[in-house]
């Protein structure tokens, strides 16, 4: 197993939605898209009630896109070497 963790993008959004029905999930996704657009990358929230619940967390890492892609390439190369063993 690889010692190198999958690189983290400069921005990663984790959204968890649990609903009593599919319509709740879709409606919540639409509402969250607007909320994220309005509040930007410092947004973090959780909510729940009748019908379902949801949470949003955003992680930021100070890394350039170029550095991220170099790290990702290194991770891929390591995975290839691992599969050959």
C-alpha angles and dihedrals in degrees: 000000000000121000090204115085121221105270118253118235118238086256126026125177121200114197122181118187125178119181142172089229141012093254090061090052094049094045091049092050090053092048093047092051089057092044093050092048091050097044102035130207095327090068119122124161148152131193139169143174143120109355101017150319140249142189135194129197128173126200123198128197123191099233132121120244088245092055091047091053091049089052091048092051090050090050091050092049090050091051091051091052089048093053091053093056 
